Amino acid sequence: AKKPESIFLIEKSYSRLQRVAIKQPAGIYELRSYAGAPGETAVLGDWFEGELRPLFSKYGMREIGSWSPFDESSSEKCLFSLFYHKDREQAEAAWRGLHRDLSSKQEAVNGDVLSPQSDVIFLRALGFSPLK
């Protein structure tokens, strides 16, 4: 077996983890990781705070939190975000709609940082999770 990889994270200033309350017992969580050239994730973070947050709401996405790696060399080029969706179909529809809105705008982040090819993992909350 291969040794597990550990990534320690720091919550971003625009993260909404402290303000989120999900009372529904069902649903799924989507963990997305973005990697790019140094500085790209800072631009993406600015978008999360400004333009993207209203689009998340428009398409029914609940942003739970955003983090960067604790390691300084990785913190400038990696970003992790957690979203809540009613189900996987709603998640896919939300991202399609968001991409349609973004494709009609001129200010794409270095081509398409929010591409569907981002690393994505779908999760379910366990019984002891405060996010269940």
Secondary structure as UniProt FT lines:
FT   STRAND          9..11
FT   TURN            13..14
FT   HELIX           17..19
FT   STRAND          28..35
FT   TURN            38..39
FT   HELIX           40..47
FT   HELIX           48..52
FT   HELIX           53..58
FT   TURN            59..60
FT   STRAND          62..69
FT   HELIX           72..75
FT   TURN            76..77
FT   STRAND          78..85
FT   HELIX           88..103
FT   TURN            110..114
FT   TURN            116..117
FT   STRAND          119..123
FT   TURN            127..128
FT   TURN            130..131
//
